Amino acid sequence: MRYVKVRWIHTSPNYPELIYSELDQEMWEMRKVEVYADGRMDFANSNERSGNAKLGIAPYPPLEEIATDPQFDPMVISVEEFESMWARART
């Protein structure tokens, strides 16, 4: 598994500011957490979801490709950071 966080730089309260994803070996999202400016958190996996969160319908692009768009700041994170956010989103 691979774990990534993308900061989405924008001013709309309708879209998340942080997106955490758990990716399999083929770069498909397995789980996702979206964090909004107001602290609200949505989540998704293959069995359930909250709010507007849903898993991607295509493999995740390389982080280098995401980083070419100045509104996105992607980074690799630890499994511990992802699991912490996953647990917070599910409570």
C-alpha positions, 0 to 999 in steps of 0.5 A: 500500500501507498499513502498520499495526502494532497493539499488543494489550494482554493477558497471554496467551502464546498470542496475539501482542502486536504485529501488523504488516499490509501492506494494499492499496488496498481494505484487504485484508491482503497480508502479516502478521507476528505477534510474541509476548512470548517473541520468536517471530514468525509470518507469512502471505501469500497463498502461505505461513504459519507458526504460527497466522498467517493473513490476514484474511477481510474488509477491515481496519477503519479504525484509528479503529475499532480504537482504540475498543477499549482493548486495541488500540493501532493506528498507521500505520508506514513500509514500511521498518519493515514490511519489516524485521519481514517479513525477521526473521519469515522467517528 
